Amino acid sequence: MLDKLEAIRDRWSNLGESLGDPELVKDATRFRRVNKEYKDLGVIVEATDRYKAVLDGLEEAEAMLAEDDADMRAMAKSEKERLESEKVELEEEIRKLLIPKDPEDGKDAILEIRAGTGGDEAALFAGDLYRMYERFAAERGWTLEPVSSNPGTAGGFKEIIVNVRGEDVYGILKYESGVHRVQRVPATESQGRVHTSAATVAVLPEADEVDVDIRPDELRIDVFRASGAGGQHVNRTESAVRIVHLPTNTTVECQDSRSQIKNRESAMKVLRTRLYEVKLQEHLDKIAGQRKTLVASGDRSAKIRTYNFPQGRVTDHRINLTLYRLTEVLNGDLSELIETLQTAENAEKLKAGEGV
């Protein structure tokens, strides 16, 4: 393991030197990736330093055990026991740090929420989920940039798509992909009966231009007047953009900005991500074949979580975790759910022999 850790230190040191390269600084996308890898490896290097200090301490304690002085030997024995316990803990920590990370995890993400079964109630629930993610993102210092939205007739959303930007966005939000169910009494229910509705959440890593090659002659781009709220802007300005990728007939619309240029940029990001999704799903299917209960399988049709209002509980079906903290979760406190999912996935990776 030490040989592998030293190789990581060399890589970390080289990355640190490259961050001062003016050519790298000019390329914002590449600079961010290198800086991210440098920070990630820095955590391993710091743990390595602590581990080596413990090993050195154990050597010293062993030498002291050969001393003639009884008090010195007793102190050495106590110190050795403490250091051996710390060594075991550090080895476990380092094993987890060495688990290979999905290269997609550090990317920004496209978050799509769509109302499913349940009519108006499903649209209201989709709105609740959006506010949940909005608050969760704010807590982590992420930013949300609207791409497109289709409001429900009674509130909420039939569909909403946003860009989420920040640190490790996809690696954290990917656990949210799937079907979310809600069980509650709708505002329109006069007899107090509990209804079940659903919304589908899809989280996709935002594809860079280098990830997907799209030729201009493969696109049909139309502009039109935005619909919905917006006053005179809606009636007068052809700012909305529709892009059709002709080879796959993939269509993306964006109308949330008053700028046609911004809407076109946003639509292209979503289009690249949708086309990249095919490649990503092949990657996820391959991993899922290796780990039978992979929590981040990317299967949009899988029921992953139920929000039960009468009992005030949230249940994640992938890890059989139930929390009686419904209000807090819907207010954006997703940390316990996501951390438990991450722990479950890391445990599977370790079981499969990934890492050290």
Backbone torsions as a table, in degrees:
resi	resn	phi	psi	omega
1	MET	NA	-36.5	-178.2
2	LEU	-61.9	-36.2	177.8
3	ASP	-61.6	-42.3	179.5
4	LYS	-65.5	-39.1	-179.6
5	LEU	-67.8	-35.8	177.8
6	GLU	-69.0	-36.1	176.8
7	ALA	-64.2	-37.6	177.1
8	ILE	-65.5	-40.1	178.0
9	ARG	-61.4	-42.0	178.6
10	ASP	-61.5	-44.2	179.1
11	ARG	-61.8	-44.2	179.7
12	TRP	-60.9	-42.8	-179.8
13	SER	-64.3	-42.4	179.2
14	ASN	-65.0	-39.5	178.5
15	LEU	-64.0	-39.2	178.8
16	GLY	-60.2	-40.0	178.6
17	GLU	-68.0	-40.4	-177.3
18	SER	-67.2	-24.9	-180.0
19	LEU	-64.6	-18.0	176.9
20	GLY	-90.1	0.8	-178.9
21	ASP	-75.5	120.0	-179.3
22	PRO	-57.7	-33.7	-179.9
23	GLU	-65.7	-37.7	178.5
24	LEU	-68.5	-41.1	-178.7
25	VAL	-60.8	-31.8	-179.7
26	LYS	-67.2	-29.1	-178.3
27	ASP	-95.7	94.2	-172.4
28	ALA	-59.6	-41.2	-177.6
29	THR	-65.3	-47.5	-179.5
30	ARG	-67.3	-38.7	179.6
31	PHE	-61.4	-41.9	-179.1
32	ARG	-64.7	-39.5	179.7
33	ARG	-66.0	-44.3	-179.7
34	VAL	-65.0	-42.7	179.8
35	ASN	-63.4	-37.7	178.7
36	LYS	-64.8	-44.9	179.1
37	GLU	-64.2	-39.2	179.2
38	TYR	-60.5	-44.4	179.4
39	LYS	-65.2	-43.8	-179.0
40	ASP	-62.3	-45.0	179.7
41	LEU	-68.9	-28.7	178.8
42	GLY	-61.0	-33.6	177.5
43	VAL	-64.7	-40.5	179.1
44	ILE	-68.4	-41.0	179.8
45	VAL	-62.3	-41.6	179.7
46	GLU	-64.1	-41.5	177.4
47	ALA	-66.2	-35.6	177.9
48	THR	-62.7	-42.5	179.3
49	ASP	-61.4	-41.6	178.5
50	ARG	-65.3	-38.8	-179.2
51	TYR	-65.3	-44.2	-179.9
52	LYS	-66.5	-34.4	177.0
53	ALA	-64.2	-37.4	177.5
54	VAL	-66.8	-42.6	178.6
55	LEU	-61.6	-41.7	177.4
56	ASP	-63.4	-40.4	179.1
57	GLY	-63.6	-37.0	178.2
58	LEU	-66.1	-38.8	177.6
59	GLU	-61.8	-42.9	179.4
60	GLU	-64.7	-41.1	179.9
61	ALA	-63.8	-39.5	178.1
62	GLU	-61.1	-42.8	179.9
63	ALA	-64.3	-39.0	-179.2
64	MET	-67.7	-27.1	179.5
65	LEU	-66.0	-17.7	179.3
66	ALA	-88.9	-2.4	-179.3
67	GLU	-68.4	154.5	178.2
68	ASP	-76.5	-29.4	-176.2
69	ASP	-68.5	120.8	-177.9
70	ALA	-64.0	-39.9	179.5
71	ASP	-63.8	-39.6	178.9
72	MET	-64.1	-41.5	179.2
73	ARG	-65.3	-41.0	179.9
74	ALA	-63.1	-42.0	178.4
75	MET	-64.8	-40.9	179.9
76	ALA	-64.9	-38.5	179.8
77	LYS	-64.0	-44.3	178.8
78	SER	-63.3	-43.1	-179.7
79	GLU	-65.6	-38.6	-180.0
80	LYS	-63.9	-42.3	179.1
81	GLU	-61.9	-42.0	179.2
82	ARG	-64.1	-44.6	-177.9
83	LEU	-68.8	-35.1	178.1
84	GLU	-65.2	-38.6	176.5
85	SER	-65.1	-42.7	179.0
86	GLU	-65.8	-35.9	179.2
87	LYS	-62.1	-44.3	179.0
88	VAL	-61.6	-44.7	-179.8
89	GLU	-62.9	-42.6	-180.0
90	LEU	-66.8	-38.6	178.2
91	GLU	-62.3	-39.3	177.7
92	GLU	-66.3	-42.3	179.1
93	GLU	-62.1	-44.4	-178.4
94	ILE	-67.6	-39.0	177.3
95	ARG	-57.1	-42.2	179.2
96	LYS	-67.5	-40.0	179.6
97	LEU	-65.3	-28.1	-177.9
98	LEU	-85.8	-4.2	176.2
99	ILE	-61.8	126.7	-177.8
100	PRO	-58.6	131.8	177.7
101	LYS	-88.9	145.4	174.6
102	ASP	-65.6	127.4	-178.9
103	PRO	-60.6	-18.1	179.0
104	GLU	-76.6	-21.3	-168.5
105	ASP	-58.2	-33.2	-177.0
106	GLY	-80.1	-2.1	-174.7
107	LYS	-81.7	158.5	167.4
108	ASP	-68.3	170.9	-174.0
109	ALA	-136.4	156.9	168.7
110	ILE	-102.0	122.3	179.2
111	LEU	-106.9	121.9	179.7
112	GLU	-120.4	127.9	177.3
113	ILE	-123.2	126.7	-178.9
114	ARG	-129.1	133.5	175.9
115	ALA	-65.6	137.7	178.8
116	GLY	-109.1	-133.3	-179.8
117	THR	-69.4	139.9	177.1
118	GLY	126.8	2.8	174.8
119	GLY	60.0	-132.7	-178.6
120	ASP	-59.4	-37.7	-179.0
121	GLU	-63.3	-37.1	178.4
122	ALA	-65.8	-38.6	177.9
123	ALA	-65.9	-40.1	176.9
124	LEU	-62.8	-40.5	179.2
125	PHE	-66.6	-39.1	176.1
126	ALA	-59.4	-37.5	176.3
127	GLY	-65.4	-38.5	177.1
128	ASP	-62.6	-42.6	179.8
129	LEU	-64.5	-41.1	179.1
130	TYR	-60.5	-44.8	179.2
131	ARG	-64.1	-35.2	177.2
132	MET	-60.9	-47.6	-179.9
133	TYR	-70.0	-33.5	178.6
134	GLU	-61.6	-44.3	180.0
135	ARG	-70.6	-38.9	177.7
136	PHE	-61.7	-42.8	179.5
137	ALA	-63.5	-41.8	-179.2
138	ALA	-62.3	-39.1	179.2
139	GLU	-63.0	-31.7	-177.4
140	ARG	-94.0	0.4	179.7
141	GLY	78.3	18.1	177.0
142	TRP	-83.4	163.2	175.8
143	THR	-119.5	144.0	177.5
144	LEU	-111.3	129.3	178.5
145	GLU	-119.0	112.5	-178.8
146	PRO	-61.1	139.3	175.1
147	VAL	-108.3	-52.8	176.7
148	SER	-158.8	155.1	178.0
149	SER	-151.7	150.4	178.5
150	ASN	-131.9	98.7	-174.3
151	PRO	-64.8	150.6	173.8
152	GLY	-78.8	157.9	-176.6
153	THR	-67.7	-27.9	-178.9
154	ALA	-108.6	11.4	-176.7
155	GLY	116.5	175.0	-178.4
156	GLY	71.2	-152.0	-177.2
157	PHE	-139.7	137.5	166.0
158	LYS	-73.7	-34.7	177.8
159	GLU	-159.7	140.9	172.6
160	ILE	-145.3	136.4	179.8
161	ILE	-126.6	130.7	179.4
162	VAL	-137.2	152.2	167.9
163	ASN	-87.2	135.4	176.0
164	VAL	-116.5	122.6	-175.7
165	ARG	-119.0	140.7	179.4
166	GLY	158.2	-163.4	-177.0
167	GLU	-89.4	126.2	176.9
168	ASP	55.6	37.5	-175.7
169	VAL	-61.1	-54.7	-177.0
170	TYR	-64.2	-40.3	-178.5
171	GLY	-60.5	-24.2	179.3
172	ILE	-96.8	-45.9	-175.4
173	LEU	-77.7	-14.2	-175.9
174	LYS	-60.4	-23.6	-179.7
175	TYR	-71.7	-8.2	-176.8
176	GLU	-91.2	-6.6	-178.7
177	SER	-69.6	129.2	178.4
178	GLY	142.2	-169.4	-178.2
179	VAL	-92.8	126.9	176.1
180	HIS	-107.0	128.9	-179.5
181	ARG	-108.7	147.2	174.1
182	VAL	-125.9	137.8	176.5
183	GLN	-121.7	110.9	-179.3
184	ARG	-162.7	171.7	177.7
185	VAL	-89.3	113.3	179.9
186	PRO	-63.8	153.9	178.9
187	ALA	-61.8	-25.4	-178.2
188	THR	-87.2	-3.3	-177.3
189	GLU	-87.1	113.4	-175.0
190	SER	-81.4	-23.0	-175.3
191	GLN	-100.5	7.8	174.5
192	GLY	72.2	24.2	-179.4
193	ARG	-84.9	141.7	178.6
194	VAL	-78.8	129.4	177.2
195	HIS	-111.1	154.2	175.0
196	THR	-111.8	124.5	176.9
197	SER	-127.3	171.5	-176.7
198	ALA	-146.7	156.8	172.6
199	ALA	-140.6	149.0	179.9
200	THR	-105.7	131.9	177.7
201	VAL	-113.0	132.0	174.3
202	ALA	-125.8	129.1	177.4
203	VAL	-120.6	120.8	-176.9
204	LEU	-124.9	139.4	176.2
205	PRO	-67.8	133.2	-179.1
206	GLU	-66.0	125.2	-177.1
207	ALA	-82.3	134.2	174.1
208	ASP	-81.1	165.9	179.2
209	GLU	-61.1	-29.7	-179.1
210	VAL	-75.8	-17.6	-178.6
211	ASP	-78.4	-33.4	-176.3
212	VAL	-132.9	126.4	179.7
213	ASP	-95.1	111.2	179.1
214	ILE	-118.6	120.1	179.3
215	ARG	-86.3	143.0	179.8
216	PRO	-55.5	-34.6	-177.9
217	ASP	-74.7	-3.4	176.9
218	GLU	-92.4	0.1	-173.5
219	LEU	-114.5	143.4	166.6
220	ARG	-117.4	122.2	-175.9
221	ILE	-116.0	122.4	178.7
222	ASP	-117.5	146.0	172.7
223	VAL	-117.3	147.0	-178.5
224	PHE	-155.3	172.1	-179.5
225	ARG	-77.3	136.3	178.9
226	ALA	-66.5	154.3	178.3
227	SER	-117.6	159.4	177.8
228	GLY	99.5	-159.5	-177.6
229	ALA	-65.5	148.4	178.1
230	GLY	151.1	-0.9	174.3
231	GLY	60.5	-137.8	-175.0
232	GLN	-61.9	-31.5	179.5
233	HIS	-56.5	-41.4	-178.8
234	VAL	-63.9	-40.9	-173.0
235	ASN	-79.9	-26.5	-170.0
236	ARG	-107.3	-24.4	-168.7
237	THR	-110.8	126.6	174.9
238	GLU	-87.3	76.4	-176.1
239	SER	-103.3	-19.1	-178.8
240	ALA	-71.2	146.0	-176.3
241	VAL	-127.8	135.1	173.4
242	ARG	-121.5	126.7	178.5
243	ILE	-118.9	129.3	177.6
244	VAL	-114.6	124.8	174.6
245	HIS	-88.6	105.4	-169.3
246	LEU	-61.3	-42.2	-178.4
247	PRO	-61.1	-31.9	-177.4
248	THR	-112.6	-4.7	-176.7
249	ASN	58.5	29.7	176.6
250	THR	-81.4	126.5	-176.8
251	THR	-116.7	133.8	177.9
252	VAL	-131.0	134.9	175.6
253	GLU	-121.2	146.4	175.8
254	CYS	-144.1	129.1	-177.8
255	GLN	-143.0	11.0	-172.9
256	ASP	-77.9	-19.8	178.2
257	SER	-99.0	153.4	175.5
258	ARG	-77.9	-11.1	-178.8
259	SER	-96.6	124.6	177.3
260	GLN	-63.1	-36.1	-179.7
261	ILE	-63.8	-45.7	179.4
262	LYS	-64.7	-40.1	178.0
263	ASN	-63.9	-37.0	178.6
264	ARG	-67.0	-43.4	178.1
265	GLU	-60.5	-44.6	-179.7
266	SER	-64.1	-42.3	-179.4
267	ALA	-63.7	-38.4	178.9
268	MET	-65.9	-37.5	177.7
269	LYS	-62.2	-44.7	-179.9
270	VAL	-66.4	-40.4	179.2
271	LEU	-61.5	-47.2	178.4
272	ARG	-57.9	-41.4	-178.0
273	THR	-67.6	-40.6	179.0
274	ARG	-63.2	-42.0	179.4
275	LEU	-69.5	-35.1	178.5
276	TYR	-69.5	-23.9	-177.3
277	GLU	-58.3	-34.4	-179.9
278	VAL	-61.6	-46.8	178.7
279	LYS	-64.8	-40.5	-179.7
280	LEU	-63.2	-42.1	-178.0
281	GLN	-64.2	-36.6	175.5
282	GLU	-60.4	-40.7	178.7
283	HIS	-63.9	-45.5	-179.1
284	LEU	-66.7	-39.3	179.9
285	ASP	-64.0	-37.6	179.4
286	LYS	-63.9	-43.8	179.6
287	ILE	-67.8	-41.9	-178.4
288	ALA	-61.2	-29.5	177.7
289	GLY	-69.3	-23.5	179.9
290	GLN	-89.0	-30.4	-179.1
291	ARG	-125.7	113.4	-168.8
292	LYS	-68.4	-24.8	-178.6
293	THR	-116.8	34.9	-179.5
294	LEU	-54.5	123.1	-176.0
295	VAL	-74.9	-25.5	-177.0
296	ALA	-105.4	55.4	-176.2
297	SER	-75.2	-19.2	-179.3
298	GLY	78.4	9.5	-179.7
299	ASP	-77.7	106.9	-176.5
300	ARG	-67.6	-22.6	-175.5
301	SER	-86.8	-7.9	-176.7
302	ALA	-79.1	132.3	176.4
303	LYS	-76.1	116.1	-174.4
304	ILE	-107.0	-29.3	-172.3
305	ARG	-152.0	145.1	176.8
306	THR	-124.1	133.2	178.6
307	TYR	-110.3	106.2	-175.1
308	ASN	-104.0	109.2	-176.2
309	PHE	-73.2	-43.3	-178.6
310	PRO	-56.4	-36.0	-178.7
311	GLN	-101.3	-0.8	178.0
312	GLY	61.7	35.5	-175.2
313	ARG	-124.6	156.0	173.9
314	VAL	-125.0	129.1	-179.9
315	THR	-121.6	125.2	172.7
316	ASP	-97.7	114.8	-171.3
317	HIS	-75.5	-17.4	-178.3
318	ARG	-73.3	-31.3	-176.8
319	ILE	-122.8	10.4	178.9
320	ASN	52.1	44.4	178.7
321	LEU	-105.6	125.9	176.7
322	THR	-119.1	128.2	177.7
323	LEU	-119.2	133.1	176.4
324	TYR	-94.8	59.5	-177.4
325	ARG	-140.4	47.2	-174.2
326	LEU	-57.8	-47.7	-177.5
327	THR	-59.9	-45.2	-179.1
328	GLU	-63.7	-41.9	-179.8
329	VAL	-62.4	-47.6	-179.2
330	LEU	-67.8	-16.5	174.2
331	ASN	-89.2	10.6	173.2
332	GLY	101.9	3.7	-180.0
333	ASP	-86.2	79.4	-177.4
334	LEU	-98.9	1.5	-171.3
335	SER	-57.1	-47.8	-176.5
336	GLU	-63.8	-41.0	178.8
337	LEU	-62.1	-50.3	-175.2
338	ILE	-69.4	-40.3	179.0
339	GLU	-64.1	-36.7	177.8
340	THR	-67.9	-38.2	177.0
341	LEU	-65.5	-41.4	178.1
342	GLN	-63.4	-42.0	179.2
343	THR	-62.6	-41.8	179.4
344	ALA	-63.0	-41.0	-179.7
345	GLU	-68.9	-40.6	178.9
346	ASN	-64.5	-36.9	178.0
347	ALA	-62.5	-39.4	178.4
348	GLU	-66.6	-40.2	179.7
349	LYS	-63.2	-42.6	178.9
350	LEU	-64.9	-39.8	178.7
351	LYS	-63.5	-34.6	-179.5
352	ALA	-79.9	-2.7	177.8
353	GLY	84.5	17.7	177.9
354	GLU	-81.1	149.9	-175.7
355	GLY	82.9	-143.9	-177.6
356	VAL	-103.5	NA	NA
